[in-house]
Amino acid sequence: MAKVSSFIYCEQADIKKGEKPEIGEILDVLRPDYIPGNYSFSIVFSLMDVQENQDLKVEFIGPNKNVVLETDAFEINGNAGDEHPSEYSGVFAAFDFRNLTFKFPGIYYTNIYINGLQIASFPIPVLKKEDDE
């Protein structure tokens, strides 16, 4: 079964096929200037043991368990023919969340689903910039 082997929140990310990923500053807290307000950030993660024709979905959940953002499920495929066994082969994914609205401070979660089953959840605090400095 697919599993997340690494995950980061960052300022921005760019992954181009055949090139090394470019990842901006790694974030341990999201700090919008205002709450409520908008903020942009990215997530980058790797999935291991990905079989062919699996559906990936990502959702970002607020502190009140409300869905802030949810992607449509889309098909991903493992690295068939890779030199590693399937449990050690996988895919990288990057998502840019631009101008996401934060209504409340608190702990938010990124949940990752494969074929409708949640396989991982990653928390991140969201604090108004002046509250954290």
N, C-alpha and C positions, 0 to 999 in steps of 0.2 A: 504494500500500500504506500502511496506517496506520502512524503513527510517534508516539512520545512527544515532545511539544514542550516540556514542563516537568514537573518532578518535585520534590517536597519531602517530607521527614520532618518531622513536627511533633507537638506535644503533643496537639492535638485539632483536628478540622476538622468543619465543618458546611456542607453545600452544599444549599440549598433551591432548587427550580426557580423561576426568575424573580427570584432575589435574589442579591446579591453573596455570594461564599463568605466564611465566617468561619473564619480559620485562627489557631490558637494559636501559641505560641513555636516557631520553626523550629529543628530539631535537627540538629546535625552529628555527634552521637554519642549513643547510647542509654546511659543510666546507671542501671540498676537498683540498688536499695539492696544487694541480695545476689545472688550467682551461686553456686549455682542459686537462682533466684527468679523472680517474676513482674514484668512491666512492661507498661504500656499506652502506646500511641502511635498516631498516624495517618499515613497517606500521602495525598497529593493529587497528581494528575497530570492533564495534558490530552493527549488524543489528537487528532491532525490527520489529515486525509484518510481519515476513517472512512466506509466504504461501508455500504450497508444490510445488515442481517442478518449481522453479524459476531459471533463469539463471543470474549468477553474472559475471561481467567483470570489470577489473580495468585497467586504463590507466594513464600513467605519461606523462605530457605535458610540453614542454619547453617554455621559454619566447617568442619564435617566433611562438608559437602555433603548433610546430612540435611534433609529437608523438615520445617520447623517448623510451617508453616501453608500450606494450599492451598485456594483457593476453588473452587467448582464453576464450570465455564464457563457464562456467561450471555450472552444476546443483547444487543447494543447496535446502535444505528442512528445513522448520520450525520445531520447537520442538513440534510435534504432541503429544498430551497426557500430555503435561506439565501442572503443577498445576495452572499456570497463564493464564489469557485470552490471545489470540494470539497477541494483540497489545502490550503486555508486555513481550512476549517471543521472543527469537531470537537466533542468532548464533554469535559466535566470529570468526573473520578471521585474519590471520597474513600472510603477504607476506614479504619475504626477497628479496631485490634487491641487488645482488652481482655484484661488479665491473661495475656499470652503468656508461656510458660515459657522462660526462658533457662537452659540447663544449663552453658554454657561461655562465657567471654569470647572475643572474636575478631571477625573481619569477617563480617558477615551480608549477604545480598543479597535484594533484592526483584526478582523476575523477572516481566515482563509478557508475556503471550501473546495473540496474535490468531489465531483459527482454528487453534490448536495450534502455531503457530510463535512462538518467542521473538523479540520485537522490541526488548526493552530489558532491562538489568540495572543495578541501582543499589546500590552497596555502602554499608554503614554500620557503623562500629565499635561494639561493645558492650563496655563496661567497667564493672566494679563501681564504684559512686559514689566510694568513698574512693580507688580507684586512679587516678582521673582528676583529683582536686582537689589 
